[in-house]
Amino acid sequence: MNFIGEFFISLRDHKLFFISATVIEWRDQALKWFRLHIIRNPARMLVISFMALIGAGTAGLMLPQSSAGEPIRFIDALFTSTSASCVTGLAVFDVGSQLTRFGQIVLLLLIQLGGLGIVTFSTFFILIVGGSISFRGHNILQETFSQQPMADFGALVKSIILVTLGIELVGATLLYFSFRPLYPPDEAVYYSIFHSISAFCNAGFSLYPDSFIRFQADWYFNLIICALIICGGLGFVVYYDLGDFIFRRSRRPLAALSFHTRLTVMVTGLLVIGGAAGFFLFESPNALKPLDWPAQILVSLFQSVTPRTAGFNTIPFDQLTNGTLFFVIWLMFVGGCSGSCAGGIKTSTFAVLIGLGWARFRDQQEVNLLKRRIPESVVSKAVSVTLFAMSVIVCFAFVLLASEIGGVSHQLSRWSFIDILFETTSAFGTVGLSTGVTTTLSDLGRLAITLVMFLGRVGPLTVAIAVTKSVSRRYKYASETFLVG
């Protein structure tokens, strides 16, 4: 009997040893696969980091402590978490009244982490894995984060966080003087911090159900919010270059702004001025008509800045003309600047497309901007990002047309197309403006917009990285000519 007992004990130990060895082997294979296919692939790291943030935010918003009433449904929590993590600002409910202070803080953390995500999430993982990043991945991230040679990614992350928190702190301090007459000191501090972070991260979430319409004629408040939005949409590369230009020019008299900074600042200025002029031109006989001249100029300026992915508004967008809505769609499609909290195809991409069109109309092969030749690789990247953006918007606009008004004739659903196109572009550009469609979306429509917001946040950068990684072929196909146009 003892022999039989020892035999079964030995068999059990061997079986446990075999299972343990198998589990360890599977773990090692999984870690090897993760290092090879995820850690060494910046695009996948970016996507997975945002997916993890959205999942954590969804769980946090579904907690009973987050809701002021009934617990938030999964689809609504997923929508809101994605909107905050992707710094969009679209909401299916009023976050100021339906979320508790705990829920609003969860939302604020998602906004802060999501706003920094495009330039810090992948860097954070790089700091963890150290030298295991491939040489090609290092070059890709170098191009994404900074024009300057950057060997210490820890210093890069530290600089980004310090600049971000510094600007948000200054913005909150200035906003406090607007909220202090309206609320007790502690409440005014909270409102100032929330809206400063939301504005700088270009999130567009407001604790007011009407966004900032109540501050429509307040020049002080509007200009601070506009400044925060523009700062958040310029990008870290511009901050670095401007700081280097200002603080080191005394030691290097010949120092000049980089080409990226000059192009970014120029295009941003033109879009702000042109957008304000266009909005004023389209809406002066309509929504702006009841306002006095100073208020008309202020509203036009604010609505020119906010479609650059911020999402705040000081005038009801469901009262605007179709021409204005289409004009705003174009502004949302362009978005902010590369390496920033903003979405869209980016101002630099738009500038390259303008240069490409001008060159082709003049039958020139080289694309030139600001008396500089643009490399073919950059032109290819700009075209790829734009085609990706257009494809996503067209496909999901079709999905929404089918899910929301698919069984209704055009005669009964007239003008709905511009609302759907506006909503889809706002989601992809991570803007957050809406004509009122968001709260009426079906569950399928909310899921579609959730996916659009995610693609709009990580898609353009992922496409840009993928194009950068592409390897040119060593052979060429035979050429053919055919009729075009």
VOPAMI-594478 format. One line per 10 residues: their letters; for each residue y, z, x of C-alpha. Coordinates in nm, 2 decimals. Example, Ala and Ser with C-alpha at 12.3 -4.5 7.8 and 13.67 -1.06 7.14 Angstrom:
BEGIN
as> -0.45 0.78 1.23 | -0.11 0.71 1.37
***
This chain:
BEGIN
mnfigeffis> 0.00 0.00 0.00 | 0.24 0.08 0.29 | 0.16 -0.26 0.44 | 0.25 -0.43 0.11 | 0.57 -0.23 0.07 | 0.68 -0.31 0.42 | 0.60 -0.68 0.36 | 0.82 -0.69 0.05 | 1.10 -0.50 0.23 | 1.08 -0.75 0.52
lrdhklffis> 1.08 -1.04 0.28 | 1.38 -0.90 0.10 | 1.57 -0.85 0.43 | 1.49 -1.20 0.55 | 1.60 -1.34 0.21 | 1.93 -1.14 0.23 | 1.98 -1.26 0.59 | 1.92 -1.62 0.48 | 2.17 -1.58 0.19 | 2.42 -1.41 0.42
atviewrdqa> 2.39 -1.68 0.68 | 2.42 -1.95 0.41 | 2.74 -1.79 0.27 | 2.89 -1.76 0.62 | 2.81 -2.12 0.69 | 2.97 -2.23 0.37 | 3.27 -2.02 0.45 | 3.30 -2.18 0.79 | 3.26 -2.53 0.65 | 3.53 -2.45 0.38
lkwfrlhiir> 3.77 -2.32 0.64 | 3.71 -2.62 0.86 | 3.77 -2.86 0.57 | 4.09 -2.66 0.48 | 4.22 -2.68 0.83 | 4.14 -3.05 0.86 | 4.25 -3.18 0.52 | 4.51 -2.93 0.41 | 4.68 -2.75 0.70 | 4.71 -3.06 0.90
nparmlvisf> 4.85 -3.26 0.61 | 5.21 -3.16 0.53 | 5.22 -3.35 0.20 | 4.91 -3.16 0.07 | 5.05 -2.83 0.19 | 5.37 -2.90 0.00 | 5.18 -2.98 -0.32 | 4.95 -2.68 -0.30 | 5.22 -2.44 -0.22 | 5.42 -2.54 -0.53
maligagtag> 5.10 -2.53 -0.74 | 5.03 -2.18 -0.62 | 5.39 -2.07 -0.70 | 5.37 -2.22 -1.05 | 5.04 -2.05 -1.12 | 5.17 -1.71 -1.01 | 5.49 -1.76 -1.22 | 5.29 -1.86 -1.53 | 5.08 -1.54 -1.50 | 5.40 -1.33 -1.45
lmlpqssage> 5.57 -1.48 -1.75 | 5.27 -1.42 -1.97 | 5.27 -1.05 -1.91 | 5.38 -0.84 -2.21 | 5.66 -0.69 -2.00 | 5.82 -1.04 -1.96 | 5.87 -1.11 -2.33 | 6.12 -0.95 -2.56 | 5.90 -1.04 -2.86 | 5.56 -1.19 -2.89
pirfidalft> 5.38 -1.27 -2.57 | 5.47 -1.62 -2.44 | 5.21 -1.89 -2.50 | 5.03 -2.04 -2.20 | 5.18 -2.39 -2.24 | 5.54 -2.24 -2.27 | 5.48 -2.01 -1.97 | 5.35 -2.30 -1.77 | 5.65 -2.52 -1.87 | 5.90 -2.25 -1.79
stsascvtgl> 5.73 -2.16 -1.46 | 5.73 -2.52 -1.35 | 6.09 -2.57 -1.46 | 6.20 -2.27 -1.25 | 5.97 -2.34 -0.95 | 6.09 -2.70 -0.95 | 6.45 -2.58 -1.00 | 6.49 -2.80 -1.31 | 6.64 -2.58 -1.58 | 6.47 -2.73 -1.89
avfdvgsqlt> 6.36 -2.45 -2.13 | 6.17 -2.44 -2.45 | 6.33 -2.11 -2.55 | 6.64 -1.91 -2.47 | 6.57 -1.72 -2.15 | 6.87 -1.49 -2.20 | 6.73 -1.34 -2.53 | 6.35 -1.40 -2.53 | 6.29 -1.28 -2.18 | 6.32 -0.91 -2.08
rfgqivllll> 6.50 -0.81 -1.76 | 6.16 -0.81 -1.59 | 6.09 -1.16 -1.72 | 6.43 -1.28 -1.60 | 6.37 -1.14 -1.26 | 6.03 -1.32 -1.24 | 6.22 -1.64 -1.34 | 6.49 -1.57 -1.07 | 6.22 -1.52 -0.80 | 6.06 -1.86 -0.90
iqlgglgivt> 6.40 -2.02 -0.87 | 6.48 -1.88 -0.53 | 6.14 -1.96 -0.39 | 6.13 -2.30 -0.55 | 6.48 -2.38 -0.43 | 6.39 -2.30 -0.07 | 6.04 -2.45 -0.11 | 6.12 -2.80 0.00 | 6.23 -2.69 0.34 | 6.05 -2.36 0.39
fstffilivg> 5.71 -2.36 0.22 | 5.55 -2.60 0.47 | 5.73 -2.43 0.76 | 5.59 -2.09 0.64 | 5.24 -2.23 0.67 | 5.32 -2.38 1.01 | 5.42 -2.03 1.13 | 5.08 -1.90 1.02 | 4.86 -2.16 1.17 | 5.07 -2.20 1.49
gsisfrghni> 4.94 -2.47 1.73 | 4.67 -2.61 1.50 | 4.92 -2.86 1.35 | 4.86 -3.21 1.47 | 5.11 -3.39 1.68 | 5.18 -3.64 1.40 | 5.22 -3.37 1.15 | 5.47 -3.19 1.38 | 5.67 -3.52 1.41 | 5.67 -3.56 1.03
lqetfsqqpm> 5.79 -3.21 0.97 | 6.05 -3.25 1.24 | 6.19 -3.56 1.07 | 6.18 -3.38 0.73 | 6.36 -3.06 0.83 | 6.61 -3.14 1.11 | 6.75 -3.43 1.30 | 6.78 -3.21 1.61 | 6.48 -3.13 1.84 | 6.33 -2.81 1.69
adfgalvksi> 6.06 -2.63 1.89 | 6.10 -2.29 1.72 | 6.02 -2.33 1.35 | 6.06 -1.95 1.31 | 6.43 -1.99 1.41 | 6.46 -2.28 1.16 | 6.33 -2.07 0.87 | 6.55 -1.78 0.97 | 6.86 -2.00 0.98 | 6.77 -2.15 0.64
ilvtlgielv> 6.73 -1.81 0.48 | 7.04 -1.66 0.63 | 7.26 -1.96 0.52 | 7.11 -1.96 0.17 | 7.15 -1.58 0.11 | 7.50 -1.59 0.27 | 7.62 -1.87 0.03 | 7.46 -1.70 -0.27 | 7.61 -1.37 -0.18 | 7.96 -1.52 -0.15
gatllyfsfr> 7.91 -1.70 -0.48 | 7.79 -1.39 -0.66 | 8.09 -1.19 -0.53 | 8.34 -1.46 -0.65 | 8.16 -1.49 -0.99 | 8.18 -1.11 -1.04 | 8.55 -1.13 -1.11 | 8.47 -1.37 -1.40 | 8.20 -1.15 -1.55 | 8.36 -0.81 -1.49
plyppdeavy> 8.60 -0.83 -1.78 | 8.31 -0.92 -2.01 | 8.04 -0.67 -1.91 | 8.00 -0.32 -1.75 | 7.99 -0.33 -1.37 | 7.61 -0.32 -1.33 | 7.56 -0.60 -1.59 | 7.84 -0.80 -1.44 | 7.67 -0.78 -1.09 | 7.34 -0.89 -1.25
ysifhsisaf> 7.50 -1.19 -1.42 | 7.68 -1.28 -1.10 | 7.37 -1.28 -0.89 | 7.15 -1.46 -1.14 | 7.40 -1.75 -1.20 | 7.49 -1.77 -0.83 | 7.12 -1.82 -0.73 | 7.06 -2.06 -1.02 | 7.37 -2.27 -0.93 | 7.30 -2.28 -0.55
cnagfslypd> 6.93 -2.37 -0.60 | 7.04 -2.64 -0.85 | 6.82 -2.47 -1.12 | 7.05 -2.49 -1.41 | 6.91 -2.18 -1.59 | 7.18 -1.98 -1.78 | 7.16 -1.65 -1.96 | 7.37 -1.80 -2.23 | 7.22 -2.01 -2.51 | 7.50 -2.27 -2.48
sfirfqadwy> 7.49 -2.28 -2.10 | 7.86 -2.25 -1.99 | 8.04 -2.40 -2.29 | 8.23 -2.07 -2.34 | 8.38 -2.12 -1.99 | 8.49 -2.47 -2.06 | 8.85 -2.43 -1.97 | 8.81 -2.16 -1.70 | 8.91 -2.34 -1.38 | 8.82 -2.05 -1.15
fnliicalii> 8.46 -2.01 -1.29 | 8.40 -2.39 -1.31 | 8.51 -2.46 -0.95 | 8.29 -2.18 -0.81 | 7.99 -2.31 -1.00 | 8.07 -2.67 -0.88 | 8.10 -2.55 -0.52 | 7.77 -2.37 -0.53 | 7.60 -2.67 -0.68 | 7.74 -2.91 -0.42
cgglgfvvyy> 7.65 -2.66 -0.14 | 7.29 -2.64 -0.27 | 7.27 -3.02 -0.30 | 7.40 -3.10 0.05 | 7.10 -2.98 0.25 | 7.03 -2.77 0.56 | 7.07 -3.06 0.80 | 7.43 -3.10 0.69 | 7.50 -2.73 0.73 | 7.35 -2.73 1.08
dlgdfifrrs> 7.55 -3.03 1.18 | 7.88 -2.91 1.03 | 7.83 -2.57 1.20 | 7.75 -2.74 1.53 | 8.06 -2.96 1.49 | 8.30 -2.68 1.40 | 8.18 -2.40 1.64 | 8.09 -2.61 1.94 | 8.35 -2.88 1.94 | 8.58 -2.67 2.16
rrplaalsfh> 8.31 -2.68 2.43 | 8.22 -3.05 2.36 | 8.54 -3.23 2.27 | 8.36 -3.55 2.21 | 8.12 -3.40 1.96 | 8.10 -3.59 1.63 | 7.92 -3.55 1.30 | 7.58 -3.72 1.28 | 7.53 -4.04 1.09 | 7.32 -3.85 0.83
trltvmvtgl> 7.60 -3.60 0.76 | 7.88 -3.86 0.75 | 7.67 -4.08 0.51 | 7.57 -3.78 0.29 | 7.92 -3.64 0.26 | 8.07 -3.98 0.19 | 7.82 -4.08 -0.08 | 7.84 -3.73 -0.24 | 8.22 -3.75 -0.26 | 8.21 -4.10 -0.41
lviggaagff> 7.96 -4.00 -0.67 | 8.16 -3.69 -0.77 | 8.48 -3.88 -0.80 | 8.33 -4.18 -0.96 | 8.12 -3.97 -1.19 | 8.42 -3.77 -1.31 | 8.62 -4.09 -1.37 | 8.33 -4.25 -1.56 | 8.27 -3.95 -1.78 | 8.64 -3.93 -1.86
lfespnalkp> 8.66 -4.30 -1.94 | 8.36 -4.29 -2.17 | 8.43 -3.96 -2.35 | 8.81 -3.95 -2.37 | 8.80 -4.10 -2.72 | 8.50 -3.89 -2.83 | 8.39 -3.54 -2.71 | 8.70 -3.49 -2.49 | 8.95 -3.59 -2.75 | 9.00 -3.23 -2.90
ldwpaqilvs> 9.07 -3.09 -2.55 | 9.40 -3.08 -2.37 | 9.45 -3.29 -2.05 | 9.37 -3.02 -1.80 | 9.05 -2.92 -1.99 | 8.95 -3.29 -2.01 | 8.98 -3.33 -1.63 | 8.79 -3.00 -1.57 | 8.51 -3.09 -1.81 | 8.48 -3.44 -1.66
lfqsvtprta> 8.46 -3.30 -1.31 | 8.20 -3.04 -1.40 | 7.98 -3.30 -1.58 | 8.01 -3.52 -1.28 | 7.87 -3.25 -1.05 | 7.60 -3.10 -1.27 | 7.39 -3.41 -1.33 | 7.33 -3.40 -0.95 | 7.03 -3.18 -1.04 | 7.21 -2.86 -1.15
gfntipfdql> 7.16 -2.88 -1.53 | 7.45 -2.66 -1.65 | 7.69 -2.81 -1.91 | 8.03 -2.72 -2.05 | 8.01 -2.96 -2.34 | 7.73 -3.03 -2.59 | 7.53 -3.33 -2.46 | 7.41 -3.42 -2.81 | 7.77 -3.51 -2.90 | 7.81 -3.76 -2.62
tngtlffviw> 7.81 -4.14 -2.67 | 7.51 -4.35 -2.57 | 7.71 -4.51 -2.29 | 7.79 -4.17 -2.14 | 7.42 -4.06 -2.17 | 7.31 -4.37 -1.99 | 7.57 -4.32 -1.72 | 7.45 -3.96 -1.68 | 7.09 -4.09 -1.66 | 7.20 -4.30 -1.36
lmfvggcsgs> 7.36 -3.99 -1.19 | 7.05 -3.78 -1.25 | 6.83 -4.06 -1.11 | 7.03 -4.06 -0.78 | 7.04 -3.68 -0.75 | 7.14 -3.48 -0.45 | 7.09 -3.50 -0.07 | 6.77 -3.51 0.14 | 6.64 -3.17 0.26 | 6.83 -2.98 -0.01
caggiktstf> 6.75 -2.80 -0.34 | 6.83 -3.11 -0.53 | 6.61 -3.37 -0.69 | 6.63 -3.74 -0.76 | 6.58 -4.02 -0.52 | 6.86 -3.87 -0.30 | 7.20 -4.00 -0.20 | 7.08 -4.14 0.13 | 6.81 -4.34 -0.05 | 7.08 -4.48 -0.29
avliglgwar> 7.30 -4.57 0.00 | 7.02 -4.76 0.17 | 6.94 -4.95 -0.15 | 7.31 -5.05 -0.18 | 7.30 -5.17 0.18 | 6.98 -5.35 0.13 | 7.11 -5.53 -0.18 | 7.43 -5.63 0.00 | 7.24 -5.76 0.30 | 7.00 -5.97 0.09
frdqqevnll> 7.28 -6.11 -0.12 | 7.45 -6.23 0.20 | 7.11 -6.36 0.33 | 7.10 -6.11 0.61 | 6.78 -5.95 0.73 | 6.93 -5.64 0.89 | 7.06 -5.36 0.67 | 7.39 -5.20 0.80 | 7.57 -4.89 0.68 | 7.89 -4.74 0.84
krripesvvs> 7.86 -5.00 1.12 | 7.51 -4.88 1.21 | 7.18 -5.08 1.17 | 6.92 -4.91 0.95 | 6.56 -4.93 1.08 | 6.31 -5.12 0.87 | 6.10 -4.80 0.84 | 6.39 -4.62 0.67 | 6.45 -4.91 0.44 | 6.08 -4.92 0.35
kavsvtlfam> 6.08 -4.55 0.28 | 6.38 -4.58 0.05 | 6.22 -4.86 -0.15 | 5.89 -4.67 -0.18 | 6.06 -4.35 -0.30 | 6.27 -4.55 -0.56 | 5.97 -4.75 -0.69 | 5.77 -4.42 -0.72 | 6.06 -4.26 -0.92 | 6.09 -4.56 -1.15
svivcfafvl> 5.72 -4.58 -1.21 | 5.70 -4.21 -1.30 | 6.00 -4.23 -1.54 | 5.87 -4.54 -1.71 | 5.52 -4.42 -1.75 | 5.60 -4.08 -1.89 | 5.88 -4.21 -2.11 | 5.61 -4.43 -2.27 | 5.39 -4.12 -2.31 | 5.66 -3.92 -2.48
laseiggvsh> 5.75 -4.21 -2.71 | 5.38 -4.22 -2.81 | 5.34 -3.84 -2.85 | 5.67 -3.76 -3.01 | 5.76 -4.06 -3.23 | 5.45 -4.28 -3.20 | 5.38 -4.30 -3.58 | 5.74 -4.36 -3.69 | 5.90 -4.70 -3.72 | 6.20 -4.80 -3.51
qlsrwsfidi> 6.42 -4.81 -3.82 | 6.35 -4.44 -3.89 | 6.36 -4.33 -3.52 | 6.67 -4.51 -3.42 | 6.85 -4.37 -3.11 | 6.54 -4.17 -3.02 | 6.47 -4.39 -2.71 | 6.78 -4.28 -2.53 | 6.69 -3.91 -2.59 | 6.34 -3.96 -2.46
lfettsafgt> 6.46 -4.16 -2.15 | 6.73 -3.89 -2.09 | 6.48 -3.61 -2.11 | 6.23 -3.78 -1.88 | 6.49 -3.87 -1.62 | 6.63 -3.51 -1.64 | 6.28 -3.37 -1.58 | 6.21 -3.60 -1.28 | 6.55 -3.55 -1.12 | 6.49 -3.17 -1.17
vglstgvttt> 6.83 -3.16 -1.35 | 6.77 -2.97 -1.67 | 7.02 -3.14 -1.90 | 6.90 -3.22 -2.25 | 7.02 -3.37 -2.57 | 6.83 -3.11 -2.76 | 6.48 -3.27 -2.74 | 6.32 -3.00 -2.52 | 6.27 -2.73 -2.79 | 6.12 -2.99 -3.04
lsdlgrlait> 5.86 -3.13 -2.81 | 5.49 -3.11 -2.91 | 5.24 -2.93 -2.68 | 5.14 -3.27 -2.54 | 5.50 -3.36 -2.48 | 5.57 -3.03 -2.31 | 5.27 -3.08 -2.09 | 5.39 -3.43 -2.00 | 5.74 -3.30 -1.91 | 5.58 -3.02 -1.70
lvmflgrvgp> 5.39 -3.28 -1.50 | 5.71 -3.49 -1.46 | 5.91 -3.19 -1.33 | 5.63 -3.12 -1.07 | 5.62 -3.49 -0.96 | 6.00 -3.50 -0.94 | 6.00 -3.20 -0.71 | 5.72 -3.28 -0.47 | 5.67 -3.65 -0.53 | 5.96 -3.82 -0.34
ltvaiavtks> 5.91 -3.61 -0.03 | 5.53 -3.66 -0.04 | 5.58 -4.04 -0.07 | 5.83 -4.03 0.21 | 5.58 -3.84 0.43 | 5.30 -4.08 0.33 | 5.51 -4.38 0.43 | 5.61 -4.22 0.76 | 5.24 -4.16 0.84 | 5.13 -4.52 0.76
vsrrykyase> 5.00 -4.72 1.05 | 5.10 -5.08 1.09 | 4.82 -5.33 1.09 | 4.74 -5.53 1.40 | 4.70 -5.85 1.21 | 4.90 -6.05 0.96 | 4.79 -6.26 0.66 | 4.90 -6.63 0.64 | 5.23 -6.67 0.46 | 5.29 -6.86 0.14
tflvg> 5.60 -6.97 -0.04 | 5.65 -6.96 -0.42 | 5.92 -6.97 -0.69 | 6.11 -6.65 -0.76 | 6.39 -6.61 -1.01
***
